[in-house]
Amino acid sequence: VFAGKIKKEKNENPLIELERTPDILYELGKEKGDKILVGFAAETEKLVVNALKKLKEKRLDLIVANDISVKEAGFGSDNNRARLINSKGTARELSLMPKIDMAEKILDEILKIK
């Protein structure tokens, strides 16, 4: 943490160091027991590959994978489309719909798990 003003230097760009935060979902997966754990994967490429990797590494029961490069869905939109993938690898495609409707579909899928 820097308390003062950063002075501009000619031909020099300031460098900001980032610190890695703990992977909360991974930690929850290690100790989940009989709880149902759901994760989300916002991806711009290799949607299914990256979502399956996250599903396995974090010991999830379900992952909601969405392609955030799609303009009419995701961030900044009231609509979304996604692919739900369970721990058995079974996928279900959710077409473009209002986010509130998608939330209901996700809850329906969670109820099927146990």
Residue pairs with C-beta under 8 A, 6 or more apart in sequence:
6 14
23 58
25 37
25 39
25 58
25 60
26 57
26 58
28 37
28 58
29 37
29 57
29 58
29 59
29 60
30 59
32 59
34 114
36 61
36 62
36 110
36 113
36 114
37 58
37 59
37 60
37 61
37 62
38 60
38 61
38 62
38 63
38 64
38 106
38 110
39 54
39 55
39 58
39 60
39 62
39 63
39 64
40 63
40 64
40 65
40 66
41 47
41 50
41 51
41 54
41 63
41 64
41 65
41 66
42 66
42 68
42 74
42 75
43 50
43 51
43 65
43 66
43 67
43 68
44 67
44 68
44 69
45 69
47 65
47 66
47 67
47 83
48 65
48 83
48 85
48 91
50 65
51 63
51 65
51 83
51 85
52 63
52 85
52 89
54 60
54 63
55 62
55 63
55 85
55 87
60 87
61 86
61 87
61 110
61 113
62 84
62 85
62 86
62 87
62 106
62 109
62 110
62 113
63 84
63 85
64 82
64 83
64 84
64 106
65 82
65 83
65 84
65 85
66 73
66 74
66 80
66 81
66 82
66 83
67 73
67 74
67 81
68 74
68 75
70 81
72 79
72 96
73 79
73 80
73 81
73 96
74 80
78 98
78 99
79 96
79 97
79 98
79 99
80 94
80 96
80 97
80 99
80 102
81 94
81 95
81 96
81 97
82 94
82 102
83 91
83 92
83 93
83 94
84 91
84 92
84 94
84 105
84 106
84 109
85 91
85 92
86 109
86 113
92 109
94 102
94 105
97 105
